[in-house]
Each structure stands twice: as structure tokens, then as C-alpha cells.
Amino acid sequence: MNKNDKINFWSFLVASICFYIIAVTKFIDKDTHTAVVFFCLGSAFLCLSATHLNKNKKEK
């Protein structure tokens, strides 16, 4: 894994964690429609980080 790949992986991971935190706060505020959207965005970014990590393993 080169430096750019590590930066991309960590960026996707941090973005997913941020979206999950926002989703939890929206669920606490009873704004469920927005919370579901942020939860889905967090899941999408988590999948992107996992896919990015697996792509590098297949190249080796």
C-alpha cells in the first residue's frame, strides 16, 4: 500500500465515522428521516473503505 492509498483508506474511514456520529445525534433529536440518510451515507463510505482495502490485496 503506498501513501496515497493509505490516505484514501483513512479518509473514507473517518468520513464514515463522522456520518455515523451525526446519525446517532439525529436519532437522539428524534429527526429519524435525516438520521437514516446519514446512517446510509456512513455505511456507503465504510463499504468504500473496505473495497479500497481489498482492491490493494488483490493487486498483490
HTML snippet that shows the backbone in 3Dmol.js (N, CA, C, O; Angstrom):
<script src="https://3Dmol.org/build/3Dmol-min.js"></script>
<div id="view" style="width:600px;height:400px;position:relative"></div>
<script>
const pdb = `
ATOM      1  N   MET A   1       0.843  -1.173   0.000  1.00  0.00           N
ATOM      2  CA  MET A   1       0.000   0.000   0.000  1.00  0.00           C
ATOM      3  C   MET A   1       0.891   1.240   0.000  1.00  0.00           C
ATOM      4  O   MET A   1       1.725   1.413   0.889  1.00  0.00           O
ATOM      5  N   ASN A   2       0.712   2.092  -0.991  1.00  0.00           N
ATOM      6  CA  ASN A   2       1.508   3.307  -0.997  1.00  0.00           C
ATOM      7  C   ASN A   2       0.828   4.400  -0.178  1.00  0.00           C
ATOM      8  O   ASN A   2      -0.254   4.195   0.371  1.00  0.00           O
ATOM      9  N   LYS A   3       1.462   5.539  -0.104  1.00  0.00           N
ATOM     10  CA  LYS A   3       0.983   6.615   0.763  1.00  0.00           C
ATOM     11  C   LYS A   3      -0.396   7.122   0.349  1.00  0.00           C
ATOM     12  O   LYS A   3      -1.238   7.374   1.211  1.00  0.00           O
ATOM     13  N   ASN A   4      -0.641   7.277  -0.942  1.00  0.00           N
ATOM     14  CA  ASN A   4      -1.944   7.769  -1.416  1.00  0.00           C
ATOM     15  C   ASN A   4      -3.065   6.795  -1.081  1.00  0.00           C
ATOM     16  O   ASN A   4      -4.170   7.212  -0.734  1.00  0.00           O
ATOM     17  N   ASP A   5      -2.786   5.503  -1.183  1.00  0.00           N
ATOM     18  CA  ASP A   5      -3.801   4.507  -0.857  1.00  0.00           C
ATOM     19  C   ASP A   5      -4.149   4.541   0.626  1.00  0.00           C
ATOM     20  O   ASP A   5      -5.313   4.397   1.000  1.00  0.00           O
ATOM     21  N   LYS A   6      -3.142   4.731   1.464  1.00  0.00           N
ATOM     22  CA  LYS A   6      -3.401   4.828   2.904  1.00  0.00           C
ATOM     23  C   LYS A   6      -4.223   6.060   3.235  1.00  0.00           C
ATOM     24  O   LYS A   6      -5.127   6.009   4.069  1.00  0.00           O
ATOM     25  N   ILE A   7      -3.905   7.170   2.578  1.00  0.00           N
ATOM     26  CA  ILE A   7      -4.663   8.404   2.816  1.00  0.00           C
ATOM     27  C   ILE A   7      -6.111   8.231   2.382  1.00  0.00           C
ATOM     28  O   ILE A   7      -7.022   8.663   3.089  1.00  0.00           O
ATOM     29  N   ASN A   8      -6.338   7.605   1.231  1.00  0.00           N
ATOM     30  CA  ASN A   8      -7.702   7.368   0.758  1.00  0.00           C
ATOM     31  C   ASN A   8      -8.463   6.459   1.708  1.00  0.00           C
ATOM     32  O   ASN A   8      -9.620   6.721   2.036  1.00  0.00           O
ATOM     33  N   PHE A   9      -7.810   5.387   2.150  1.00  0.00           N
ATOM     34  CA  PHE A   9      -8.461   4.450   3.069  1.00  0.00           C
ATOM     35  C   PHE A   9      -8.866   5.147   4.363  1.00  0.00           C
ATOM     36  O   PHE A   9     -10.007   5.017   4.807  1.00  0.00           O
ATOM     37  N   TRP A  10      -7.939   5.886   4.969  1.00  0.00           N
ATOM     38  CA  TRP A  10      -8.243   6.563   6.232  1.00  0.00           C
ATOM     39  C   TRP A  10      -9.266   7.669   6.047  1.00  0.00           C
ATOM     40  O   TRP A  10     -10.061   7.924   6.952  1.00  0.00           O
ATOM     41  N   SER A  11      -9.266   8.327   4.907  1.00  0.00           N
ATOM     42  CA  SER A  11     -10.258   9.380   4.657  1.00  0.00           C
ATOM     43  C   SER A  11     -11.666   8.804   4.578  1.00  0.00           C
ATOM     44  O   SER A  11     -12.602   9.352   5.161  1.00  0.00           O
ATOM     45  N   PHE A  12     -11.814   7.694   3.853  1.00  0.00           N
ATOM     46  CA  PHE A  12     -13.126   7.041   3.787  1.00  0.00           C
ATOM     47  C   PHE A  12     -13.564   6.557   5.163  1.00  0.00           C
ATOM     48  O   PHE A  12     -14.739   6.666   5.513  1.00  0.00           O
ATOM     49  N   LEU A  13     -12.636   6.026   5.938  1.00  0.00           N
ATOM     50  CA  LEU A  13     -12.969   5.508   7.267  1.00  0.00           C
ATOM     51  C   LEU A  13     -13.387   6.635   8.210  1.00  0.00           C
ATOM     52  O   LEU A  13     -14.369   6.495   8.938  1.00  0.00           O
ATOM     53  N   VAL A  14     -12.659   7.741   8.206  1.00  0.00           N
ATOM     54  CA  VAL A  14     -13.001   8.880   9.070  1.00  0.00           C
ATOM     55  C   VAL A  14     -14.333   9.489   8.643  1.00  0.00           C
ATOM     56  O   VAL A  14     -15.139   9.875   9.491  1.00  0.00           O
ATOM     57  N   ALA A  15     -14.569   9.578   7.349  1.00  0.00           N
ATOM     58  CA  ALA A  15     -15.842  10.119   6.865  1.00  0.00           C
ATOM     59  C   ALA A  15     -17.006   9.245   7.311  1.00  0.00           C
ATOM     60  O   ALA A  15     -18.053   9.764   7.701  1.00  0.00           O
ATOM     61  N   SER A  16     -16.840   7.923   7.260  1.00  0.00           N
ATOM     62  CA  SER A  16     -17.924   7.040   7.692  1.00  0.00           C
ATOM     63  C   SER A  16     -18.189   7.181   9.181  1.00  0.00           C
ATOM     64  O   SER A  16     -19.344   7.164   9.608  1.00  0.00           O
ATOM     65  N   ILE A  17     -17.136   7.319   9.979  1.00  0.00           N
ATOM     66  CA  ILE A  17     -17.323   7.503  11.422  1.00  0.00           C
ATOM     67  C   ILE A  17     -18.042   8.812  11.705  1.00  0.00           C
ATOM     68  O   ILE A  17     -18.916   8.865  12.570  1.00  0.00           O
ATOM     69  N   CYS A  18     -17.682   9.869  10.983  1.00  0.00           N
ATOM     70  CA  CYS A  18     -18.368  11.156  11.161  1.00  0.00           C
ATOM     71  C   CYS A  18     -19.845  11.055  10.799  1.00  0.00           C
ATOM     72  O   CYS A  18     -20.692  11.591  11.513  1.00  0.00           O
ATOM     73  N   PHE A  19     -20.164  10.377   9.704  1.00  0.00           N
ATOM     74  CA  PHE A  19     -21.570  10.209   9.327  1.00  0.00           C
ATOM     75  C   PHE A  19     -22.329   9.395  10.370  1.00  0.00           C
ATOM     76  O   PHE A  19     -23.489   9.694  10.652  1.00  0.00           O
ATOM     77  N   TYR A  20     -21.701   8.374  10.947  1.00  0.00           N
ATOM     78  CA  TYR A  20     -22.352   7.595  11.997  1.00  0.00           C
ATOM     79  C   TYR A  20     -22.604   8.444  13.242  1.00  0.00           C
ATOM     80  O   TYR A  20     -23.660   8.324  13.863  1.00  0.00           O
ATOM     81  N   ILE A  21     -21.667   9.286  13.610  1.00  0.00           N
ATOM     82  CA  ILE A  21     -21.850  10.159  14.780  1.00  0.00           C
ATOM     83  C   ILE A  21     -23.005  11.120  14.546  1.00  0.00           C
ATOM     84  O   ILE A  21     -23.830  11.336  15.434  1.00  0.00           O
ATOM     85  N   ILE A  22     -23.062  11.695  13.356  1.00  0.00           N
ATOM     86  CA  ILE A  22     -24.168  12.598  13.031  1.00  0.00           C
ATOM     87  C   ILE A  22     -25.491  11.845  13.058  1.00  0.00           C
ATOM     88  O   ILE A  22     -26.494  12.375  13.536  1.00  0.00           O
ATOM     89  N   ALA A  23     -25.503  10.609  12.549  1.00  0.00           N
ATOM     90  CA  ALA A  23     -26.740   9.821  12.550  1.00  0.00           C
ATOM     91  C   ALA A  23     -27.209   9.545  13.966  1.00  0.00           C
ATOM     92  O   ALA A  23     -28.406   9.619  14.242  1.00  0.00           O
ATOM     93  N   VAL A  24     -26.295   9.229  14.866  1.00  0.00           N
ATOM     94  CA  VAL A  24     -26.678   8.962  16.263  1.00  0.00           C
ATOM     95  C   VAL A  24     -27.257  10.220  16.900  1.00  0.00           C
ATOM     96  O   VAL A  24     -28.261  10.147  17.609  1.00  0.00           O
ATOM     97  N   THR A  25     -26.637  11.369  16.656  1.00  0.00           N
ATOM     98  CA  THR A  25     -27.176  12.607  17.238  1.00  0.00           C
ATOM     99  C   THR A  25     -28.541  12.948  16.648  1.00  0.00           C
ATOM    100  O   THR A  25     -29.397  13.486  17.350  1.00  0.00           O
ATOM    101  N   LYS A  26     -28.755  12.647  15.378  1.00  0.00           N
ATOM    102  CA  LYS A  26     -30.073  12.903  14.779  1.00  0.00           C
ATOM    103  C   LYS A  26     -31.130  11.949  15.335  1.00  0.00           C
ATOM    104  O   LYS A  26     -32.283  12.337  15.516  1.00  0.00           O
ATOM    105  N   PHE A  27     -30.736  10.696  15.606  1.00  0.00           N
ATOM    106  CA  PHE A  27     -31.683   9.771  16.232  1.00  0.00           C
ATOM    107  C   PHE A  27     -32.049  10.246  17.631  1.00  0.00           C
ATOM    108  O   PHE A  27     -33.202  10.118  18.044  1.00  0.00           O
ATOM    109  N   ILE A  28     -31.097  10.785  18.357  1.00  0.00           N
ATOM    110  CA  ILE A  28     -31.369  11.301  19.703  1.00  0.00           C
ATOM    111  C   ILE A  28     -32.306  12.499  19.638  1.00  0.00           C
ATOM    112  O   ILE A  28     -33.157  12.677  20.510  1.00  0.00           O
ATOM    113  N   ASP A  29     -32.150  13.319  18.604  1.00  0.00           N
ATOM    114  CA  ASP A  29     -33.004  14.501  18.425  1.00  0.00           C
ATOM    115  C   ASP A  29     -34.362  14.164  17.819  1.00  0.00           C
ATOM    116  O   ASP A  29     -35.171  15.059  17.577  1.00  0.00           O
ATOM    117  N   LYS A  30     -34.616  12.885  17.574  1.00  0.00           N
ATOM    118  CA  LYS A  30     -35.886  12.398  17.000  1.00  0.00           C
ATOM    119  C   LYS A  30     -36.092  12.841  15.554  1.00  0.00           C
ATOM    120  O   LYS A  30     -37.227  12.896  15.081  1.00  0.00           O
ATOM    121  N   ASP A  31     -35.013  13.155  14.855  1.00  0.00           N
ATOM    122  CA  ASP A  31     -35.090  13.503  13.430  1.00  0.00           C
ATOM    123  C   ASP A  31     -34.691  12.262  12.637  1.00  0.00           C
ATOM    124  O   ASP A  31     -33.580  12.169  12.115  1.00  0.00           O
ATOM    125  N   THR A  32     -35.629  11.306  12.558  1.00  0.00           N
ATOM    126  CA  THR A  32     -35.276   9.989  12.027  1.00  0.00           C
ATOM    127  C   THR A  32     -35.036   9.992  10.520  1.00  0.00           C
ATOM    128  O   THR A  32     -34.217   9.214  10.029  1.00  0.00           O
ATOM    129  N   HIS A  33     -35.721  10.837   9.789  1.00  0.00           N
ATOM    130  CA  HIS A  33     -35.534  10.847   8.334  1.00  0.00           C
ATOM    131  C   HIS A  33     -34.102  11.236   7.973  1.00  0.00           C
ATOM    132  O   HIS A  33     -33.465  10.589   7.142  1.00  0.00           O
ATOM    133  N   THR A  34     -33.613  12.279   8.594  1.00  0.00           N
ATOM    134  CA  THR A  34     -32.250  12.709   8.333  1.00  0.00           C
ATOM    135  C   THR A  34     -31.248  11.708   8.895  1.00  0.00           C
ATOM    136  O   THR A  34     -30.194  11.483   8.301  1.00  0.00           O
ATOM    137  N   ALA A  35     -31.573  11.109  10.033  1.00  0.00           N
ATOM    138  CA  ALA A  35     -30.667  10.135  10.646  1.00  0.00           C
ATOM    139  C   ALA A  35     -30.477   8.915   9.754  1.00  0.00           C
ATOM    140  O   ALA A  35     -29.369   8.389   9.651  1.00  0.00           O
ATOM    141  N   VAL A  36     -31.527   8.469   9.120  1.00  0.00           N
ATOM    142  CA  VAL A  36     -31.422   7.314   8.228  1.00  0.00           C
ATOM    143  C   VAL A  36     -30.545   7.646   7.030  1.00  0.00           C
ATOM    144  O   VAL A  36     -29.764   6.807   6.580  1.00  0.00           O
ATOM    145  N   VAL A  37     -30.667   8.856   6.514  1.00  0.00           N
ATOM    146  CA  VAL A  37     -29.834   9.269   5.382  1.00  0.00           C
ATOM    147  C   VAL A  37     -28.355   9.267   5.780  1.00  0.00           C
ATOM    148  O   VAL A  37     -27.513   8.751   5.045  1.00  0.00           O
ATOM    149  N   PHE A  38     -28.043   9.842   6.938  1.00  0.00           N
ATOM    150  CA  PHE A  38     -26.653   9.872   7.385  1.00  0.00           C
ATOM    151  C   PHE A  38     -26.142   8.481   7.729  1.00  0.00           C
ATOM    152  O   PHE A  38     -24.964   8.188   7.525  1.00  0.00           O
ATOM    153  N   PHE A  39     -27.008   7.625   8.246  1.00  0.00           N
ATOM    154  CA  PHE A  39     -26.606   6.249   8.520  1.00  0.00           C
ATOM    155  C   PHE A  39     -26.270   5.521   7.220  1.00  0.00           C
ATOM    156  O   PHE A  39     -25.290   4.778   7.160  1.00  0.00           O
ATOM    157  N   CYS A  40     -27.065   5.728   6.195  1.00  0.00           N
ATOM    158  CA  CYS A  40     -26.782   5.107   4.893  1.00  0.00           C
ATOM    159  C   CYS A  40     -25.500   5.659   4.275  1.00  0.00           C
ATOM    160  O   CYS A  40     -24.725   4.911   3.679  1.00  0.00           O
ATOM    161  N   LEU A  41     -25.274   6.959   4.414  1.00  0.00           N
ATOM    162  CA  LEU A  41     -24.030   7.541   3.904  1.00  0.00           C
ATOM    163  C   LEU A  41     -22.816   6.977   4.644  1.00  0.00           C
ATOM    164  O   LEU A  41     -21.786   6.698   4.029  1.00  0.00           O
ATOM    165  N   GLY A  42     -22.935   6.809   5.954  1.00  0.00           N
ATOM    166  CA  GLY A  42     -21.850   6.218   6.724  1.00  0.00           C
ATOM    167  C   GLY A  42     -21.568   4.797   6.291  1.00  0.00           C
ATOM    168  O   GLY A  42     -20.410   4.392   6.197  1.00  0.00           O
ATOM    169  N   SER A  43     -22.611   4.041   6.027  1.00  0.00           N
ATOM    170  CA  SER A  43     -22.427   2.663   5.565  1.00  0.00           C
ATOM    171  C   SER A  43     -21.790   2.625   4.182  1.00  0.00           C
ATOM    172  O   SER A  43     -20.959   1.760   3.902  1.00  0.00           O
ATOM    173  N   ALA A  44     -22.174   3.553   3.323  1.00  0.00           N
ATOM    174  CA  ALA A  44     -21.589   3.601   1.980  1.00  0.00           C
ATOM    175  C   ALA A  44     -20.097   3.920   2.043  1.00  0.00           C
ATOM    176  O   ALA A  44     -19.297   3.304   1.339  1.00  0.00           O
ATOM    177  N   PHE A  45     -19.727   4.871   2.876  1.00  0.00           N
ATOM    178  CA  PHE A  45     -18.316   5.208   2.995  1.00  0.00           C
ATOM    179  C   PHE A  45     -17.522   4.094   3.665  1.00  0.00           C
ATOM    180  O   PHE A  45     -16.349   3.898   3.348  1.00  0.00           O
ATOM    181  N   LEU A  46     -18.140   3.362   4.584  1.00  0.00           N
ATOM    182  CA  LEU A  46     -17.466   2.217   5.191  1.00  0.00           C
ATOM    183  C   LEU A  46     -17.233   1.123   4.153  1.00  0.00           C
ATOM    184  O   LEU A  46     -16.178   0.488   4.144  1.00  0.00           O
ATOM    185  N   CYS A  47     -18.201   0.905   3.290  1.00  0.00           N
ATOM    186  CA  CYS A  47     -18.025  -0.067   2.205  1.00  0.00           C
ATOM    187  C   CYS A  47     -16.940   0.381   1.231  1.00  0.00           C
ATOM    188  O   CYS A  47     -16.165  -0.440   0.742  1.00  0.00           O
ATOM    189  N   LEU A  48     -16.883   1.681   0.949  1.00  0.00           N
ATOM    190  CA  LEU A  48     -15.832   2.184   0.074  1.00  0.00           C
ATOM    191  C   LEU A  48     -14.450   1.965   0.666  1.00  0.00           C
ATOM    192  O   LEU A  48     -13.512   1.619  -0.052  1.00  0.00           O
ATOM    193  N   SER A  49     -14.320   2.165   1.973  1.00  0.00           N
ATOM    194  CA  SER A  49     -13.007   1.954   2.586  1.00  0.00           C
ATOM    195  C   SER A  49     -12.629   0.482   2.567  1.00  0.00           C
ATOM    196  O   SER A  49     -11.469   0.145   2.331  1.00  0.00           O
ATOM    197  N   ALA A  50     -13.590  -0.394   2.813  1.00  0.00           N
ATOM    198  CA  ALA A  50     -13.308  -1.834   2.776  1.00  0.00           C
ATOM    199  C   ALA A  50     -12.980  -2.290   1.361  1.00  0.00           C
ATOM    200  O   ALA A  50     -12.081  -3.108   1.168  1.00  0.00           O
ATOM    201  N   THR A  51     -13.686  -1.780   0.385  1.00  0.00           N
ATOM    202  CA  THR A  51     -13.416  -2.127  -1.005  1.00  0.00           C
ATOM    203  C   THR A  51     -12.040  -1.630  -1.430  1.00  0.00           C
ATOM    204  O   THR A  51     -11.306  -2.321  -2.136  1.00  0.00           O
ATOM    205  N   HIS A  52     -11.710  -0.441  -0.996  1.00  0.00           N
ATOM    206  CA  HIS A  52     -10.396   0.118  -1.327  1.00  0.00           C
ATOM    207  C   HIS A  52      -9.284  -0.725  -0.715  1.00  0.00           C
ATOM    208  O   HIS A  52      -8.240  -0.926  -1.336  1.00  0.00           O
ATOM    209  N   LEU A  53      -9.506  -1.215   0.494  1.00  0.00           N
ATOM    210  CA  LEU A  53      -8.508  -2.051   1.158  1.00  0.00           C
ATOM    211  C   LEU A  53      -8.392  -3.398   0.464  1.00  0.00           C
ATOM    212  O   LEU A  53      -7.280  -3.899   0.295  1.00  0.00           O
ATOM    213  N   ASN A  54      -9.502  -3.999   0.056  1.00  0.00           N
ATOM    214  CA  ASN A  54      -9.470  -5.295  -0.621  1.00  0.00           C
ATOM    215  C   ASN A  54      -8.893  -5.196  -2.028  1.00  0.00           C
ATOM    216  O   ASN A  54      -8.299  -6.155  -2.519  1.00  0.00           O
ATOM    217  N   LYS A  55      -9.057  -4.056  -2.677  1.00  0.00           N
ATOM    218  CA  LYS A  55      -8.501  -3.857  -4.012  1.00  0.00           C
ATOM    219  C   LYS A  55      -6.979  -3.967  -3.975  1.00  0.00           C
ATOM    220  O   LYS A  55      -6.359  -4.523  -4.881  1.00  0.00           O
ATOM    221  N   ASN A  56      -6.403  -3.435  -2.931  1.00  0.00           N
ATOM    222  CA  ASN A  56      -4.944  -3.490  -2.813  1.00  0.00           C
ATOM    223  C   ASN A  56      -4.450  -4.907  -2.524  1.00  0.00           C
ATOM    224  O   ASN A  56      -3.355  -5.275  -2.950  1.00  0.00           O
ATOM    225  N   LYS A  57      -5.230  -5.694  -1.818  1.00  0.00           N
ATOM    226  CA  LYS A  57      -4.834  -7.082  -1.538  1.00  0.00           C
ATOM    227  C   LYS A  57      -4.890  -7.926  -2.808  1.00  0.00           C
ATOM    228  O   LYS A  57      -4.058  -8.814  -2.990  1.00  0.00           O
ATOM    229  N   LYS A  58      -5.856  -7.664  -3.687  1.00  0.00           N
ATOM    230  CA  LYS A  58      -5.979  -8.441  -4.923  1.00  0.00           C
ATOM    231  C   LYS A  58      -4.864  -8.107  -5.901  1.00  0.00           C
ATOM    232  O   LYS A  58      -4.461  -8.959  -6.692  1.00  0.00           O
ATOM    233  N   GLU A  59      -4.358  -6.870  -5.857  1.00  0.00           N
ATOM    234  CA  GLU A  59      -3.287  -6.484  -6.773  1.00  0.00           C
ATOM    235  C   GLU A  59      -1.993  -7.198  -6.454  1.00  0.00           C
ATOM    236  O   GLU A  59      -1.171  -7.410  -7.345  1.00  0.00           O
ATOM    237  N   LYS A  60      -1.796  -7.575  -5.201  1.00  0.00           N
ATOM    238  CA  LYS A  60      -0.573  -8.279  -4.812  1.00  0.00           C
ATOM    239  C   LYS A  60      -0.679  -9.690  -5.228  1.00  0.00           C
ATOM    240  O   LYS A  60       0.244 -10.472  -5.000  1.00  0.00           O
TER     241      LYS A  60
END
`;
const viewer = $3Dmol.createViewer("view");
viewer.addModel(pdb, "pdb");
viewer.setStyle({}, {cartoon: {color: "spectrum"}});
viewer.zoomTo();
viewer.render();
</script>
